[in-house]
Amino acid sequence: MPKITNNPNLCSIRVAGTGSYVPDKVLTNDDLAKIVDTSDEWIRSRTGIQERRIASDAQATSDLATEAAKRAMEQAGVTAEEIDLIIVATISPDTFFPSTACYVQRNLAAKNAVCFDISAACSGFLYAMSVARQFISTHTCDTALIIGAEKLSSMVNWEDRNTCVLFGDGAGAAVLKRAELDGEQGVLSAYMGSDGNQTDILVVPGGGSACPITPDNAEQRLNTISMQGKEVYRYAVTAMRRACDRVLQRANLKPEDISMVIPHQANFRIIEAIRERLDVPPEKMFINLQKYGNTSAAAIAIALDEAHRSGAIQRGDKIVLVAFGAGLTWAAAAICW
Ligand code: COA
């Protein structure tokens, strides 16, 4: 059951820069209707998604991550050598090992960084933020690069209309540093939870040690995403509502104090259910899923970068990030921007 990870003794961290990258190739709902039995109307009305981006065969998850990272580093004004921690949140790593973070380190020539991946599905970027917060607060490192990056197109069954319409590729990144101004700036509170009793409802069942892909089972496409959509939906709403409540409570904030909520970008109906719970107006929910679909760990990271660069969030604004994903996992953070 949920583990509360907010430690009031931790000093805060601030987001010094954000960046994102999505591949050029656009796959529209109409394009998908040529592949599986679906329609633009069904996908839009059930999910809000209009199109998604698809990486090229030559692009691995680390390539998407590297581009997002470069943009975040440029905005933060940090060099590769200043980065002492790289965490990549992903469920579509380049390889089982080494970690995708190590490939990013190589690409950036960030030779002073400690690098590892986090597997927490769509909650991964917020898990990475919490982990980096601990490292920075304890002076284990000064400058962390956290990245959510996915090439989900490589693990989608393009014959399964239940799942293939939902997902897309992309990456988002943030450079985190210790907040030096006052206790009001930076990450105000964080919360994470997991429920391992629900591992079956959103899973890639094959390809790992439990079920290696063999010539005999290759036809079953066990190395692609399998999902019980209605169950996932139900848990997502409950878990994200609870996570929002917890971070607001821990940061001593009321919903009316929040300038913007940046939710996981999976389904506009799930986002609407969270909005109703928080009782905030629609303009306070940042939504870009119509352009990218669900990019899992990348989704909140991309949305945060777009919200920042578009001016939707401004210095001093109080924002809430909230996510939910396979595992099950969920997480939230309240930040004074
Ligand atoms: N196009 C057309 N029909 C589709 C379809 C598609 N792409 N995908 C599924 N269907 C069909 C199903 O086969 C089913 O048909 P049946 O009733 O004949 O068996 C029917 O649509 C189900 O429709 P409905 O009950 O209205 O679907 P839904 O409202 O539950 O919406 C999801 C389906 C997947 C959009 C919804 O359950 C969802 O968003 N779940 C959460 C998924 C998610 O966010 N995953 C990631 C979490 S991080």
Boltz pocket constraint, residues with backbone or C-beta under 6 A from the ligand:
constraints:
  - pocket:
      binder: B
      contacts: [[A, 37], [A, 38], [A, 39], [A, 42], [A, 43], [A, 46], [A, 47], [A, 122], [A, 161], [A, 162], [A, 163], [A, 165], [A, 227], [A, 228], [A, 229], [A, 230], [A, 232], [A, 233], [A, 236], [A, 266], [A, 267], [A, 294], [A, 324], [A, 325], [A, 326]]
      max_distance: 6.0
